[in-house]
Amino acid sequence: MPTAVAPSQSDAFRESKGHVFVRVVLFLSAFSWTLNPVGDYVDGGAPMEKVLTRMLPLVIVALYCIMGPQRDALRRLFHQGNNIVIWYIFWGIFSGLSSQAMMLSFWKGCEIFILLMWVCISCRDRESTLREFASFARLIEILLWVTVALAMINPSLGWRKSTTFIPWLQGYWPMLNPNAIGIYSAIVLLTLLFWPVKYKPMRLSFVSLTLLFSQSRTAYVAVAIGLLIFTYSAFRERNVKRLIVSLIASFVGLALALGMLDTLLRIFMRGQSSEELDTLSGRTSYWAVALDRIEFIGGGFATGSRFLDLANPDVFQKFTVNLHNSYLEAAVSAGLVGSVPYLIMLSWRSLLQILRLFLPRDPHDIFFAALSIVIVFRSMISIVLAVYSLDLIILMIFWAYTRHRLQNR
């Protein structure tokens, strides 16, 4: 069976410079608004920074989708699974009509809808979908290089979050927290493993070190499973070279893990007590509060959970709400009526892709099965698959791939 190959750049699928530019705009917009004080939303404030780094870029993306050369593809908006995302968007906005920040819910829904528009015009078929994913993977890799370079220039700031789009004012932009660095390193690492790329050894070494230094427990587990899938694929395809490489990588990784066992245990514990570990670093307390707030109609995008800390100051950190679970975030935001179909699709498509490991498949199926592992892990420990983010961009491209595979059976 042939191994996965990089998408071609044939004349039929060649991208315009405008498309490449707008993709970068979309990518960078996903890293704005890193800090969102609740007071901004209660008072209805909209600092100019948020307008410049989030709203304006997404308006540019929307205009390109409507007026660009692929605008005819927008007819797919209400077909082939996209209607489920639109259903989720509708109820997330509708549920927010009675919230303390109605316009925030409306804009957050618009963000997801604009992203859906972009995926419709960019992921028209299997070829363009593969190219779109490869392009975002390259952008993520560049982001990792830039983040590490900036941290080396000024180690005192390290991975600190930024509230500005000017790098040297209040931290670095775009800035990633350690968990994000770990997950994005995992995505890039799997892409480099499965797809043919230039300068692979150097790039794999860099991303592997970035993953290691991120100290992200979820990313460690996801990469370990991905590496097992990589070894399995080499065995199934009888690709001796890949099998040897994967076995060596697994052996080296195991040796490092054993040699750094005490360090790894400290990373997984993060200085936490047994009680804190039992509660998953306090996440179970957040989940318990969120479960009590789930109703048939939710509280609206970014408002259903945004104000939980006002009602539960003893549970949540002041002015900081992160349910650490995309399923609960979606349910609190859009209610059961809006979130259940969306969450079923998230779970079902990931499971279906994993099952394709054992069936006749497209050469890229094994890679996307490994990616689905990352998506599943990410959905359980972060809210970023329920709101507009880079993770949601990756998820929707993944859904586009699974949709095209179902059509081409």
C-alpha positions as CSV (number, residue, x, y, z in Angstrom):
1,M,0.0,0.0,0.0
2,P,1.4,3.4,-0.9
3,T,2.4,5.8,1.9
4,A,0.9,9.2,2.3
5,V,2.1,11.7,-0.2
6,A,2.0,15.5,0.0
7,P,-0.9,17.1,-2.0
8,S,0.1,18.3,-5.4
9,Q,0.2,21.8,-6.7
10,S,-1.2,21.1,-10.1
11,D,-2.7,23.9,-12.2
12,A,-6.2,22.6,-11.4
13,F,-5.6,23.3,-7.7
14,R,-3.1,26.1,-7.7
15,E,-3.7,28.7,-5.1
16,S,-3.8,32.4,-5.7
17,K,-1.6,34.7,-3.8
18,G,-4.8,36.2,-2.3
19,H,-5.8,32.9,-0.9
20,V,-2.5,32.4,0.7
21,F,-2.6,35.9,2.2
22,V,-6.1,35.4,3.6
23,R,-5.1,32.0,5.1
24,V,-2.3,33.7,7.0
25,V,-4.7,36.4,8.2
26,L,-7.1,33.7,9.4
27,F,-4.3,31.9,11.1
28,L,-3.0,34.9,13.0
29,S,-6.4,36.0,14.1
30,A,-6.7,32.7,16.1
31,F,-4.0,33.9,18.5
32,S,-5.6,37.3,19.5
33,W,-7.7,37.9,22.6
34,T,-5.4,35.8,24.8
35,L,-6.7,37.5,27.9
36,N,-10.4,38.4,28.2
37,P,-11.3,40.1,31.6
38,V,-14.9,39.5,32.4
39,G,-15.3,43.2,33.1
40,D,-14.8,43.9,29.4
41,Y,-17.9,42.0,28.6
42,V,-20.0,43.1,31.5
43,D,-19.3,46.7,30.7
44,G,-19.7,46.1,26.9
45,G,-16.2,47.3,26.2
46,A,-14.3,46.5,23.0
47,P,-10.7,47.7,23.2
48,M,-9.2,48.7,19.8
49,E,-6.8,45.8,20.1
50,K,-9.6,43.3,19.9
51,V,-11.0,45.0,16.9
52,L,-7.7,45.1,15.1
53,T,-6.5,41.6,15.9
54,R,-9.7,39.6,15.8
55,M,-12.7,41.3,14.2
56,L,-11.1,43.1,11.3
57,P,-9.1,40.0,10.1
58,L,-12.2,37.8,10.2
59,V,-14.2,40.4,8.3
60,I,-11.4,40.2,5.6
61,V,-11.7,36.5,5.5
62,A,-15.5,36.7,5.2
63,L,-15.3,39.2,2.3
64,Y,-12.8,37.0,0.5
65,C,-15.1,34.0,0.9
66,I,-18.0,36.0,-0.5
67,M,-16.2,37.8,-3.3
68,G,-13.3,35.5,-4.1
69,P,-12.8,33.1,-7.0
70,Q,-14.2,30.1,-5.1
71,R,-17.3,31.8,-3.8
72,D,-19.5,29.3,-5.6
73,A,-18.4,26.7,-3.1
74,L,-20.4,28.5,-0.4
75,R,-23.4,26.5,-1.7
76,R,-22.0,23.7,0.4
77,L,-22.6,25.6,3.6
78,F,-25.9,23.8,4.4
79,H,-24.9,20.3,3.2
80,Q,-22.8,17.3,4.2
81,G,-22.4,17.8,7.9
82,N,-22.0,21.6,7.7
83,N,-25.7,22.0,8.6
84,I,-24.9,20.4,12.0
85,V,-22.2,23.1,12.7
86,I,-24.7,25.8,11.6
87,W,-27.3,24.3,14.0
88,Y,-24.7,24.5,16.8
89,I,-23.9,28.1,15.8
90,F,-27.6,29.1,15.7
91,W,-28.4,27.8,19.2
92,G,-25.2,29.3,20.6
93,I,-26.3,32.7,19.4
94,F,-29.9,32.2,20.3
95,S,-29.1,31.1,23.8
96,G,-27.1,34.2,24.3
97,L,-29.9,36.6,23.6
98,S,-30.8,36.8,27.3
99,S,-27.2,36.7,28.5
100,Q,-25.3,39.6,30.1
101,A,-23.2,40.0,26.9
102,M,-25.6,39.3,24.0
103,M,-23.3,40.8,21.3
104,L,-20.4,38.7,22.5
105,S,-22.4,35.6,21.8
106,F,-23.4,36.9,18.4
107,W,-19.8,37.7,17.5
108,K,-18.5,34.3,18.8
109,G,-21.0,32.6,16.6
110,C,-20.0,34.7,13.6
111,E,-16.4,33.6,14.2
112,I,-17.3,30.0,13.8
113,F,-19.5,30.7,10.8
114,I,-16.8,32.6,9.0
115,L,-14.4,29.7,9.7
116,L,-17.0,27.3,8.2
117,M,-17.2,29.6,5.1
118,W,-13.4,29.4,4.7
119,V,-13.4,25.6,5.0
120,C,-16.2,25.4,2.3
121,I,-14.2,27.4,-0.2
122,S,-10.8,25.9,0.7
123,C,-11.6,22.2,1.2
124,R,-13.6,21.6,-2.0
125,D,-12.3,18.0,-2.5
126,R,-9.8,15.6,-1.2
127,E,-6.9,17.3,-2.9
128,S,-7.6,20.8,-1.8
129,T,-8.4,19.5,1.7
130,L,-5.0,17.8,2.0
131,R,-3.3,21.0,0.8
132,E,-5.2,23.1,3.3
133,F,-4.1,20.9,6.2
134,A,-0.5,20.8,5.0
135,S,-0.5,24.6,4.7
136,F,-1.8,25.1,8.3
137,A,0.7,22.5,9.6
138,R,3.5,24.6,8.0
139,L,2.2,27.7,9.6
140,I,2.0,26.0,13.0
141,E,5.6,24.9,12.6
142,I,6.8,28.4,11.7
143,L,4.9,29.6,14.8
144,L,6.8,27.2,17.0
145,W,10.1,28.3,15.5
146,V,9.2,32.0,16.1
147,T,7.9,31.3,19.7
148,V,11.1,29.4,20.6
149,A,13.3,32.1,19.0
150,L,11.6,34.9,21.0
151,A,11.8,33.0,24.2
152,M,15.5,32.6,23.6
153,I,15.9,36.3,22.9
154,N,14.3,37.2,26.2
155,P,14.1,34.1,28.5
156,S,12.7,36.1,31.4
157,L,9.4,36.3,29.5
158,G,9.4,32.7,28.4
159,W,6.0,31.5,27.4
160,R,4.1,34.3,29.1
161,K,0.8,35.2,27.6
162,S,0.5,38.4,25.7
163,T,-2.4,41.0,25.6
164,T,-1.0,42.9,22.7
165,F,-0.2,42.3,19.1
166,I,3.1,44.2,19.4
167,P,5.7,41.6,20.5
168,W,7.9,43.8,22.7
169,L,5.3,45.5,24.8
170,Q,3.5,43.0,26.9
171,G,4.9,39.6,26.1
172,Y,5.1,37.9,22.8
173,W,2.6,37.7,20.0
174,P,1.5,35.2,18.9
175,M,2.0,33.5,22.2
176,L,1.2,30.0,23.2
177,N,0.8,28.5,26.6
178,P,2.6,25.2,27.4
179,N,-0.4,23.0,26.7
180,A,-0.9,24.7,23.3
181,I,2.8,24.3,22.5
182,G,2.5,20.6,23.3
183,I,-0.6,20.0,21.2
184,Y,0.7,21.9,18.2
185,S,4.0,20.2,18.5
186,A,2.2,16.9,18.5
187,I,0.2,17.9,15.3
188,V,3.4,19.0,13.5
189,L,5.4,16.0,14.7
190,L,2.8,13.5,13.4
191,T,2.6,15.4,10.1
192,L,6.4,15.3,9.6
193,L,6.4,11.6,10.5
194,F,3.7,10.5,8.1
195,W,4.1,13.0,5.2
196,P,7.2,13.4,3.0
197,V,8.8,16.8,3.6
198,K,12.1,18.5,3.1
199,Y,14.8,18.6,5.8
200,K,12.8,16.0,7.8
201,P,15.5,15.0,10.3
202,M,16.2,18.6,11.4
203,R,12.6,19.5,11.6
204,L,11.7,16.4,13.5
205,S,14.5,17.0,16.0
206,F,13.3,20.6,16.6
207,V,9.7,19.7,17.0
208,S,10.5,16.8,19.3
209,L,12.5,19.0,21.6
210,T,9.7,21.6,21.6
211,L,7.3,18.9,22.6
212,L,9.6,17.7,25.3
213,F,10.1,21.1,26.8
214,S,6.4,21.9,26.7
215,Q,5.8,19.5,29.5
216,S,2.3,18.8,28.2
217,R,1.0,15.6,29.6
218,T,-1.8,15.3,27.1
219,A,0.5,15.9,24.2
220,Y,3.0,13.2,25.5
221,V,0.2,10.6,25.6
222,A,-1.1,11.6,22.2
223,V,2.3,11.4,20.5
224,A,3.0,8.0,22.1
225,I,-0.2,6.7,20.6
226,G,0.5,8.3,17.3
227,L,4.0,6.7,17.3
228,L,2.4,3.3,17.8
229,I,0.0,4.0,14.9
230,F,3.1,5.0,12.8
231,T,4.8,1.7,13.7
232,Y,1.6,-0.2,12.9
233,S,1.2,1.5,9.5
234,A,4.8,0.6,8.6
235,F,4.1,-3.1,9.5
236,R,0.9,-3.2,7.6
237,E,2.5,-1.7,4.5
238,R,5.6,-3.9,4.8
239,N,7.7,-0.7,4.6
240,V,10.9,-1.9,6.1
241,K,12.6,1.5,6.1
242,R,9.7,3.1,8.0
243,L,9.4,0.1,10.3
244,I,13.1,0.4,11.3
245,V,12.8,4.2,11.7
246,S,9.7,3.8,13.9
247,L,11.2,1.1,16.0
248,I,14.3,3.1,16.6
249,A,12.3,6.2,17.4
250,S,10.2,4.1,19.8
251,F,13.3,2.6,21.4
252,V,15.0,6.0,21.8
253,G,11.8,7.5,23.2
254,L,11.4,4.7,25.7
255,A,15.1,4.9,26.7
256,L,14.7,8.7,27.3
257,A,11.5,8.1,29.2
258,L,13.2,5.5,31.5
259,G,16.3,7.7,31.9
260,M,14.1,10.7,32.8
261,L,11.6,8.7,34.8
262,D,11.8,10.9,37.9
263,T,11.5,14.0,35.8
264,L,8.6,12.7,33.8
265,L,6.8,11.7,37.0
266,R,7.3,15.2,38.3
267,I,5.9,16.6,35.1
268,F,2.8,14.4,35.3
269,M,2.3,15.4,38.9
270,R,3.2,19.1,38.4
271,G,3.9,19.4,42.1
272,Q,0.4,18.4,42.9
273,S,-0.8,16.4,45.9
274,S,-2.6,13.1,45.6
275,E,-5.9,14.9,46.2
276,E,-5.2,17.4,43.4
277,L,-4.3,14.5,41.0
278,D,-7.6,12.7,41.9
279,T,-9.5,15.9,40.9
280,L,-7.5,16.3,37.7
281,S,-5.9,19.5,38.9
282,G,-9.2,20.8,40.0
283,R,-11.0,20.2,36.7
284,T,-13.6,17.9,38.3
285,S,-14.8,20.8,40.4
286,Y,-15.2,22.9,37.3
287,W,-17.0,20.1,35.6
288,A,-19.4,19.6,38.5
289,V,-20.4,23.2,38.3
290,A,-20.8,23.1,34.6
291,L,-23.0,19.9,34.7
292,D,-25.4,21.7,37.0
293,R,-25.7,24.5,34.5
294,I,-26.5,22.4,31.4
295,E,-30.0,22.9,30.3
296,F,-32.1,22.4,27.2
297,I,-31.3,25.9,26.1
298,G,-27.8,27.1,27.0
299,G,-26.3,30.4,28.1
300,G,-24.8,31.5,24.8
301,F,-21.3,31.3,23.2
302,A,-18.6,32.5,25.7
303,T,-21.3,33.7,28.1
304,G,-22.7,30.4,29.3
305,S,-19.4,29.7,31.0
306,R,-17.9,33.2,31.1
307,F,-19.8,34.2,34.1
308,L,-19.7,31.0,36.1
309,D,-16.9,32.5,38.3
310,L,-19.2,35.3,39.3
311,A,-21.7,32.8,40.7
312,N,-19.0,30.4,42.0
313,P,-16.1,32.5,43.2
314,D,-14.9,29.7,45.5
315,V,-14.4,27.3,42.6
316,F,-13.0,29.3,39.7
317,Q,-10.1,31.6,39.7
318,K,-11.1,35.2,39.7
319,F,-12.1,36.5,36.2
320,T,-10.9,33.3,34.7
321,V,-13.2,30.6,33.3
322,N,-11.9,27.6,31.5
323,L,-14.0,24.4,31.8
324,H,-11.1,22.4,30.4
325,N,-13.6,20.3,28.4
326,S,-15.0,21.1,24.9
327,Y,-18.1,18.9,25.4
328,L,-19.1,20.8,28.5
329,E,-18.3,24.1,27.0
330,A,-20.5,23.4,24.0
331,A,-23.3,22.1,26.2
332,V,-23.3,25.1,28.5
333,S,-23.1,27.5,25.5
334,A,-25.6,26.0,23.1
335,G,-27.6,23.8,25.5
336,L,-28.6,20.2,24.8
337,V,-30.6,21.1,21.8
338,G,-27.7,22.8,20.0
339,S,-24.7,20.8,21.3
340,V,-25.8,17.2,21.1
341,P,-25.7,16.8,17.3
342,Y,-22.4,18.8,17.2
343,L,-20.8,16.6,19.9
344,I,-22.0,13.4,18.3
345,M,-20.4,14.4,15.0
346,L,-17.1,15.3,16.8
347,S,-17.0,11.9,18.5
348,W,-18.4,9.8,15.7
349,R,-16.1,11.1,12.9
350,S,-13.0,10.7,15.1
351,L,-14.0,7.1,16.0
352,L,-14.8,6.3,12.4
353,Q,-11.4,7.5,11.3
354,I,-9.7,5.4,14.0
355,L,-11.7,2.3,12.8
356,R,-10.3,2.9,9.2
357,L,-6.9,1.8,10.6
358,F,-8.2,-1.8,10.1
359,L,-9.9,-1.4,6.8
360,P,-8.8,-0.8,3.2
361,R,-8.0,2.9,3.2
362,D,-6.7,6.0,1.5
363,P,-2.9,6.5,2.1
364,H,-3.7,9.4,4.3
365,D,-6.2,7.5,6.5
366,I,-3.5,6.3,8.9
367,F,-2.3,9.9,9.5
368,F,-5.8,11.3,10.0
369,A,-6.5,8.4,12.4
370,A,-3.5,9.5,14.5
371,L,-4.7,13.1,14.2
372,S,-8.1,12.0,15.5
373,I,-6.4,10.8,18.7
374,V,-5.0,14.3,19.2
375,I,-8.4,15.8,18.6
376,V,-10.1,13.4,21.1
377,F,-7.5,14.1,23.8
378,R,-7.7,17.9,23.1
379,S,-11.5,17.9,23.3
380,M,-11.5,16.4,26.8
381,I,-9.0,18.8,28.4
382,S,-9.7,22.1,26.7
383,I,-12.6,24.2,25.4
384,V,-10.9,25.2,22.1
385,L,-13.0,22.7,20.0
386,A,-16.2,24.5,21.1
387,V,-15.1,28.0,20.3
388,Y,-13.2,29.7,17.5
389,S,-9.5,28.8,17.7
390,L,-6.7,27.2,15.7
391,D,-7.8,23.8,17.1
392,L,-11.3,24.3,15.7
393,I,-9.7,25.2,12.3
394,I,-7.8,21.9,12.4
395,L,-11.0,20.0,13.5
396,M,-13.0,21.4,10.6
397,I,-10.4,20.5,8.0
398,F,-10.3,17.0,9.6
399,W,-14.1,16.8,9.2
400,A,-13.8,17.9,5.5
401,Y,-11.4,15.1,4.9
402,T,-13.6,12.5,6.5
403,R,-16.6,13.9,4.5
404,H,-14.7,13.5,1.2
405,R,-13.6,10.0,2.1
406,L,-17.2,9.0,2.7
407,Q,-18.2,10.4,-0.7
408,N,-15.3,8.5,-2.4
409,R,-15.9,5.1,-1.0
